[in-house]
Amino acid sequence: MKKTKPLEGTPQAYEIRELKPADFGKGFIETLGNLSDTEGLSLGEARGILKAMKRAGLYHTFVAVGADGKVLGATTLLVEQKFTHGGGLVGHIEDVVVRKGHDGRGIGSSVVKEAVGMAKELGCYKVVLDCKEDLEAFYARLGFVKYDVGMRLDLKAQRPRKR
């Protein structure tokens, strides 16, 4: 758990830590909605997803939490074991988001740095992420370099099967 001090000219500090079920009612779902449609995700469904992620052991979701307990930003690190690179690990950073009105305070950078730090701790040999072109400069400031081409195929949305 890392505590941060307020950036000059900003009103509050925040801490970076792993997501807890209590965070769902403290702005996590709304903050994630700034990035993508959360499709009416209920607190119960969110708790179930977190439980499944924890059980899989491959996911680490980090949140920036203000002094008032509100979630100000988040990201998820997914760790993939490869058949290549001697069975090495790759970290995938997903869903980097900052709550509306809190951008420019280092929150996005802080959650990404926390995810990268965890990837290093776990022994990942690389960390990858996809981003929109207008965010390339942001990630470049954090040490990421443009590499390859990201592509996507949208499939008909389905509820994940319970395992």
C-alpha positions in Angstrom: 0.0 0.0 0.0 1.5 3.3 -1.1 0.4 6.6 0.3 0.9 9.6 -1.9 1.1 13.2 -1.0 -1.0 15.8 -2.8 0.5 17.2 -6.0 1.1 20.9 -5.8 -2.1 22.7 -6.4 -4.3 19.7 -5.7 -6.6 19.4 -2.7 -6.1 15.8 -1.6 -3.7 12.9 -1.2 -4.7 9.3 -2.1 -3.4 5.9 -1.5 -2.8 3.1 -4.0 -3.9 -0.4 -2.9 -5.6 -3.5 -4.2 -9.3 -3.4 -4.8 -11.6 -4.5 -1.9 -15.2 -5.4 -2.1 -16.2 -2.3 -0.1 -14.8 -0.1 -2.9 -17.7 -1.1 -5.1 -20.0 1.1 -3.2 -17.4 3.9 -3.0 -17.2 4.9 -6.6 -15.3 2.0 -8.3 -18.1 1.1 -10.6 -18.9 4.7 -11.5 -15.2 5.4 -12.1 -14.9 2.4 -14.3 -18.0 3.7 -16.2 -15.9 6.7 -17.3 -13.9 4.2 -19.4 -16.6 1.8 -20.7 -20.2 0.8 -20.2 -20.5 -1.2 -17.0 -24.0 -2.4 -18.2 -25.8 -1.8 -14.9 -23.3 -4.0 -12.9 -24.7 -4.6 -9.5 -22.7 -4.7 -6.3 -23.4 -8.4 -6.0 -22.2 -9.1 -9.5 -19.1 -7.0 -8.9 -18.3 -9.0 -5.8 -18.7 -12.2 -7.7 -16.4 -11.0 -10.4 -13.7 -10.0 -7.9 -14.1 -13.4 -6.1 -13.6 -15.2 -9.4 -10.6 -13.0 -10.3 -9.0 -13.7 -6.9 -9.7 -17.5 -7.2 -7.9 -17.5 -10.6 -5.0 -15.8 -9.0 -3.9 -14.0 -12.2 -5.5 -10.6 -11.6 -4.5 -7.7 -9.5 -6.8 -4.6 -9.6 -5.4 -1.5 -8.0 -7.3 1.5 -6.9 -6.4 5.1 -6.0 -8.5 5.9 -2.9 -8.9 9.4 -1.6 -8.9 10.4 2.1 -12.7 10.3 2.0 -12.6 6.6 0.9 -13.8 7.4 -2.7 -12.2 5.5 -5.6 -10.4 8.1 -7.8 -8.8 5.7 -10.3 -8.1 2.1 -11.1 -6.3 -0.4 -13.3 -6.0 -4.2 -13.6 -2.9 -6.3 -14.1 -3.5 -9.7 -15.7 -0.6 -12.1 -15.6 -0.2 -14.6 -18.4 2.1 -17.5 -18.4 3.7 -18.2 -21.8 4.8 -21.4 -23.4 7.6 -19.3 -25.0 10.3 -17.5 -23.1 10.9 -20.5 -20.9 7.4 -20.3 -19.4 7.9 -16.7 -18.6 5.2 -14.3 -17.4 3.7 -11.3 -19.2 1.8 -8.6 -17.5 -1.2 -7.1 -19.3 -2.4 -3.7 -18.0 -6.1 -3.2 -18.7 -8.8 -0.6 -17.8 -6.7 2.3 -16.7 -9.3 4.9 -15.6 -9.5 8.1 -13.5 -12.7 9.5 -12.0 -14.0 12.5 -13.8 -12.8 15.7 -12.3 -9.6 14.1 -10.8 -7.5 14.0 -13.9 -4.1 15.7 -14.0 -3.3 14.7 -10.4 -1.0 11.8 -11.2 -3.7 9.2 -10.3 -3.5 7.4 -13.7 0.3 7.3 -13.5 0.2 6.1 -10.0 -2.0 3.1 -10.7 -0.1 2.2 -13.8 3.2 2.4 -11.8 1.7 0.1 -9.1 0.7 -2.4 -11.7 4.2 -2.4 -13.3 5.7 -2.7 -9.9 3.6 -5.8 -9.2 4.6 -7.3 -12.6 8.2 -6.8 -11.7 7.6 -8.4 -8.3 6.0 -11.4 -9.9 8.9 -11.8 -12.3 7.2 -10.7 -15.6 9.7 -10.3 -18.4 7.5 -7.6 -20.1 4.3 -5.6 -19.5 2.0 -4.7 -22.4 -1.1 -2.6 -22.8 -3.3 -1.3 -25.6 -4.3 2.4 -25.7 -5.9 4.9 -28.0 -3.5 7.0 -30.1 -4.3 10.2 -28.1 -2.9 8.4 -24.9 0.5 7.4 -26.4 2.3 10.3 -25.0 1.0 9.6 -21.5 2.2 6.0 -21.6 5.5 7.0 -23.2 6.2 9.3 -20.2 5.8 6.1 -18.1 8.4 4.2 -20.2 6.2 2.4 -22.6 7.1 2.3 -26.3 4.9 1.8 -29.3 5.2 -1.7 -30.5 3.3 -3.7 -33.1 -0.3 -3.1 -34.0 -3.2 -3.7 -31.7 -6.3 -5.2 -33.3 -9.7 -6.3 -32.1 -12.6 -8.5 -33.0 -15.9 -7.7 -31.3 -17.9 -10.8 -30.5 -21.6 -11.0 -29.5 -21.6 -10.2 -25.8 -22.4 -13.2 -23.7 -22.4 -13.7 -19.9 -19.2 -15.6 -18.9 -19.8 -19.2 -17.9 -19.4 -20.0 -14.3 -16.4 -22.2 -13.6 
